[in-house]
Amino acid sequence: MTRHQLDPSPSTTACVFSRDLPPVLTVDPGDTVVLRSLNASGHLRPQMFPGEKVPAMASKGRSGHCLTGPVAVRGAVPGQVLAVRFISLRPDPWGYTVAAGRDTPLTRRLGLHEGPPAWLLWQIDTGAGVATSDRGHTVPIAPFCGVTGVAWDEPGEHSTIPPRPAGGGNIDCRELVAGSVLYLPVAVPGALVSIGDGHAAQGDGEVAGTAIECGMTTELQLDLVTARPVPGVHAETPAGQVTFGFSPDLNAAMGDALEAMLTWLQASYNVDKATALALASPVLDLRVTQVANQSWGVHALLPAGAISSGRR
């Protein structure tokens, strides 16, 4: 197994997902990659004052987040599952949050769609585990990458903004911290995974449309697996098992996340679907992952150790 280093540059970053993008790195299953990503906007330096226009990376495509990749995994073919194991995540020492920056249904609901946006600039102290804003607020950090996605089998360039059942992408799930494994169904040869949109901290919902946006150094392991208990995007995290639903309709996203978890429970405990639902009800959490990205997200979290094995 080999350890690779991948840094952001105009030739190693893209702002789209596409099966047609050539890989910037090819690795073997089981290899590790130390991957540097810029913040979602590709900023090359911190803002000196809130809202300052700063230089950004010139990346391939113009449809969303500045991502590092795609990375191909040698031998990956459709029908397999890519396992992305997050070993460590270290945010850059600076970041930002902006609220009410766009006219959206949520900002209209809050009456904030016509006013100026509000910015917070953050200094991030990884050693202390906190971020401090330019107004003196301090919050704990829990770093993760908002976007981890593989290409899907459709021609052309596709926006990185909405998360998709086919490829994952802009999942924005705060549970995907170090120690997590994210499982993504492979749709094209090589898988073609791209990663970025570092978040030093984010609450469930990402209610402002941004988290503490930052660059990130992510050490990860890429592997190929088969016969997973859930056919779609799912994860094993320090907090527990996680399944996802993505839809413009939050009710549909909730139903998809729940049904995927019931499938997992059926396989894990050898029970029928109705029994799985009864088993889930005392312990399962349904959480609004994000309401910021056109296709809303819900994730179902089964806390680690919440259910012990049944009678043998």
N, C-alpha and C positions, 0 to 999 in steps of 0.2 A: 504494500500500500504506500502511496506517495502523498506528500503534503505539497500543495500548490499555493502560490500567492497570486491574487488577481486584484489589480488596482484600477480605479476609474480613470478613463481617458476618452477622448472623442472616438477612438476605435473600439473601446470595450464597454461602452454604455449605449443604451437605447431607451427611447420614451414610448415604445410600442411593444406589443407581443406580435410575433409573426413566425410561422413555420419556415418562412423563406430567409430569415436572418441567418447568416453563417455563424457557427459557434466561435466565440472568442477564446475558448479553452475547452479541451476535451480531456476527460478524466476517466479512470477505470472505476468500476463499482467498488465501494469501500474506501476510496481516496478521500482525503480531507482537503478543504480549500479555505484559506484565510482570505476573505472577500471584503474589500473596502467598497463602500457605497457612499455617495454624496446624499444630501437630503433630497426630498422629493423634487425640489425645484432645481437641483443641480448647482446650488450656490458654491462658489469657490472661496468665499471668505464670509465672516460674520457681518451682519448689519451693524453699522455704527450708531444708527438711530432707528426707531421703529418705522418700518415700511420703506427703508432705503432700497433703491434698486441696486443690486450688486451683480458682479459678473457671474455668469453661469456656464456650465459645461455645454458645449455644442454637441448634442447627441443625435443619434439616428432616430428619425421620427419626431412628431410634434404632438402626440396625443395624450400625454400624461406624465407620470413619474419618471424621474431619471433613475434607471435601473442599471446595475452591473450585470453583464451577460449578453447573450445567453451562453450557458455552459452545457456542453453535451456530455452525456454519460455513455461510454463506449458499450455497445451491445444492447442498449435500451430499445425496446420495440413495443408497439401498441399491445395492450393486454397485460403488461407489467405495471407495477406501481413503483414510483420513485419515493424513497424514504429520505427525507431531509432532516438530519439530526443536528440540532443547534447545540454546539458544544460551549461556546461563549459568545457574548455580545457586549461590545464596548462602545458606548456612544462617544462622539466627538465632544469637546468641552464646551460647545455652544450650540444653541438651538433657538427656535422661535415657535410661538403659537399666534395664529391670527383668527379672529372671529368676525362674523358678519361681513366677510369679504366678497360674498357672492349673493345674488338674488336666487334663493331657493325656497321651496315650500316651507321649510323650517324657519328661515329668517323672516319670511312673510308672516308666518304664524306668530312670531315673537315681536313683530313690528320693527325689525332691524334691517330690512332690505334696502332702505333709502339712506341710511346714515353712513358715516365713515366707518371703516373697519377698526377694530381694536387690536393692538399688537402687544405681545409680551416677548421680551428678549430674555433668554435664559443662559446662565452660566451653570454648567453641569459638572458636578464633582463626583466622579465615579467611585473614588475611594470612600467618600463619606456616604454615598448612596442617595444624594439629594441634588435637586436643581433649584436655583434661586433666580427669581425674575428681576428685571430692572426696576420693579416697584417694591422689591423686598420680600415677596412671597417665597416661601420654601415648600417644596413638595418632594416626597420620596420618588425615586426612579425605579423602574422595572423594565429594562430595555428589551425591545423586540423589533423585528422587521415587519412593517405593515404590508409589504408586498413580497410574496414568494409564489411564483407561478411558472407553469410550463406552457409551451405552445400547444395549440389545438389544431386539428386537421381542417383548417379553412384557409384559403388563399388570402393574400393581402395583409395590410397592417391593421391592428386592432388596438383600441384605446386600453390603457392600463387602469382606467378609473373604476369601472364596475367590476366587482368580483364575479366569477363565473363557476358554475358547477363543473364545467369541462376542464378548467385549467387552474382554478384557485385564483392566484393573483392578489388583488388588493383586499385581502381578507380582513386586515386590521383587527385581529384578535389578540387581546392583551395577554392571553394565556400562553402564547407561543414564545416563552422566555427560554433561557438556557436550560438544557435538560429535556426539552421537548423534541418530539419527532412528528413531523408533518408528512402525511401520506398523500401523494398526488398521482392520480391515474395517468399513465403515459399514453399520449395520443399520436405522437410522431416519432420517427427514429431519432434516438439520442436524447429524447425528452425535452431538451432545450429549456433549462430552467434559468430564470432571471430573478434577481433579488435586490431590494432596496427599500426606500421610504422608511428610514430608521425613525423609531419613536423611543425617546428616553422614558416617557410616561404617557399613559392614556387611560382614561376611564372607559368602561363599557358604554358604547354608543358613539364615542368620539364626537360629542355634541356640537362643538364649534366648527366641525369640518376639518380641523387639524388637531394633532396632539402636540407634544413637544417634539417638533420636527428637527431632525439632526442627521448628520452623517454617522455611519456605523462601521465598525470593524467586526465582522462576524466570522467565527471559525465554525465550520460545518462539515459534516460527513455526508456524502451522497452514496446511496446504495440502491439496489434493485431487489424488490420482494414480489412474491405472488401470494395468492390465496388469502388476502386480507378479509376480515369478517364484514367490512362495509365497502361497497363498490365505489363510492365517491370520495370526495375530499374529507379527511378526518385526521385526528391527531391524538397522540399520547403525551400528556404534559405533567409537570410536577403536581398540578392541581387535580388532575384526573383525566378521564377519557373525554374527548370533545368531538362532536359532529356538527355539521354546518348546513345552513339553508341560506340561499341567496335569491332574492326576488324583489321587483318593485313593490310587491304586496307583502307587508310584514307578516300577515297571517299565513301566506303561502311559505314564506321563509321559515316561520316557526314550525309549520307542519312538516317541511322537508327535514329540518334539523332533528325534530322529534322522531320521525319515522326512521331516519338513519340510525339513531341511537337505539330504537327498539329492535332493529335488525341486529345490531351489535349485542344487545342483551339476549336475544333469542339464541344467537350462536354461542354466547359465553355460558349461559345457564340452562340450555336445552329446554326452553319453555316456548309455549305458543305466544302469538303476538299480544293477545289480550292479557295474558299473565305478565308479559314483559312490561306492558303499560301499568299494570297494578304494582309491579315491582319498582318501576321508576318513580311513581308518584310520591313516595315518602322521601326520596333522596335527590332526585334529578333537578338541576337548575336550568331554566331557560333564560338566556341572557341576550339582550339586544347588542350585537357585536358592534355595529356601526350604522348610523343613519346619514352618512355623508357622501355616498358614492353611487347615486342613481339606482343601483340595485342594492337594497338594504340587506343587512346580514343579521341572522340570529344563530347563536350557537347553544347547543345542549351540552351541559357539563355534568358528568357523573363523577362526583368527588372520589379521589383515590381511597380505597378501603371502605366505601360506603355500603357495599353488599358483600357478605361472606357467602361461601358456597352453600347450596341447599343440602337436603338429605341425600345420602349416598346409598 
